[in-house]
Amino acid sequence: MALSISQIAKEHREFILTKLKGAEQALHPSSTEDEELVRRAVFSVRNKSIIFERFNGASSILYASVQDVRPASVEIDFAKDELHCNCPQPKWCRHQVGALLALYQYFDSVQNWSSAWRSQKSVQLKTLADERSPESWQLMVNEVMKRLLPPGRILEGYGISAIRTDALDRLRKHLPFEREWQPLYKLYIELSIFNMIWRHLNETPGHSLESPYMKYFIDQSVQSFESILTELTGRSRLFATDPFYDALQELVRELLLERQGLYANRLQIYMLLWAVLFYERPRREQELTLINKLENPSSEISLQSLKMLFYVLLQKEQLLKENIAHIELQHMQDFYELANFAKRAGETQAQTIILRAMLPFTEAFLQQTVPVVQRAQYVRQFQLLYEDIQLTEEEEAILYSAFGVYGLQPFSFFLIKKGRYREWAALHQLNPSSLSYLEMCGLKEVLQVAPATVLPLYHIFAMAEITQKSRMNYKQAVRIWKSMRSAAKRAGKTAYFETYMLTIRAEFKRLRALQEEIEKGNLV
């Protein structure tokens, strides 16, 4: 080895300090496992269990072996800024930390580093987990998050979800043993972490809430909330859990009222919990009273919309009608969310009131307000909402007219449901698409019940192929005619189809390739 270990350590001092800083952030002194890892790493340095075998000057790689219960090999690549160990432990292991500390001792005290790291411990997470109270759970989250999110830290885009995942991994190690407590614990720590990350983004300059990374973080969290809530609603509620539900109520209210930015996403989470989790009437009455007493809320918060949420939950239909009577186009997005909320909460009467009030503005909202790329999705959601209520023939016509071209599929299924097959065929003649899209609009169902109505459509699609004037298109036309023959046979119109094909052959007798494909297909 050309250089001594002391010289190597001093030359790569910055690398060693940076890696140890990363280890400090990744390893938590309040975690029993992490504390044991660092203790054993320090012991391996004191016991001289780490042997630096060789240094490759060309590649700047230092090779070390660690005499442990099972010997391990560590590679320190200074050029690539990497550290590798052949043990099975993911992320940081005691061998990597020990190798870094063995180099660190050449320019600073390992004992001082170890003491400084341990001094950050305020209380053992396991001790807090054993206490089982909302306050102890919150202290656990605070203990983990203050290490991962120190004040002033700027998060890179991808770092938001990484912080969430890291915090959840640490806290899930202390999941209660009893199954009935597990989903409640998971929901509490998930919501608390979400709230604390959002608060950090609000309080620390240099963060943007409009990035795709933030959207991914929110989507991840919402999916997790929905999964946990599904698990929670299937279980009986213990009397001892009441204080935890009170804490969750305060936590989600804080997220809605005290955080800033992306109000629609915060409201979505608030509505989700109130629709599924907080079903007791006194609790809902209490929340409505608190909202009524709010003074000077943030400009992004609509108190009127919040009140209507609880009019829905508390079945105050008269108050809901009074507030919804003066609906305008700019309020349609709020009422759309409110209708979804009523559906999720199972309040059919409130859902009916909201949707009937929205109906006159639906066309303008879908065709003018909703971005083009989202219209098909909105139309599908509107269809699902309106399927739950009874509409008159006139109201149905208004609704499906409002959908426009994006409503072709839902209108098709509506006509099939009503048995209006001739109108279904006429709709697709007026709005020609493709045979594959026709199948998505219920072609198979119509073929089963009214096959004769489909024959003109097959003709239109076959003619469209012939106009392309290529053998490939002629082959496709023959495939369509074969489907048409099956439909004609089912409708008892075999003679009609034979006459039709003779007419086609006569009309296109100059198209030799087409005539050959018709003969190959045995259509005459």
Secondary structure, DSSP 8 states (H G I E B T S, - for coil): --S-HHHHHHHTHHHHHHHHHHHHHHS-TTSHHHHHHHHHHHHHHHTT-EEEEEEETTTTEEEEEE-SSS-EEEEEETTTTEEEE-SS--S--HHHHHHHHHHHTTTS-HHHHHHHHHTT--S-HHHHHHH-SHHHHHHHHHHHHHHHS-TT----TTHHHHHHHHHHHHHHTT--SSTTTHHHHHHHHHHHHHHHHHHHHHHSTT--TTSHHHHHHHHHHHHHHHHHHHHHHTS---GGGHHHHHHHHHHHHHHHHHS-S-HHHHHHHHHHHHHHT---HHHHHHHHHHHHT--S--TT--HHHHHHHHHHHTT-HHHHHHHHTT--GGGHHHHHHHHHHHHHHT-HHHHHHHHHHHGGGHHHIIIIIS-HHHHHHHHHHHHHHHTTS---HHHHHHHHHHHGGGGHHHHHHHHHHTT-HHHHHHHHHHS---HHHHHHTTHHHHHHH-GGGGHHHHHHHHHHHHTT-SHHHHHHHHHHHHHHHHHHHHHT-HHHHHHHHHHHHHHTTT-HHHHHHHHHTT--
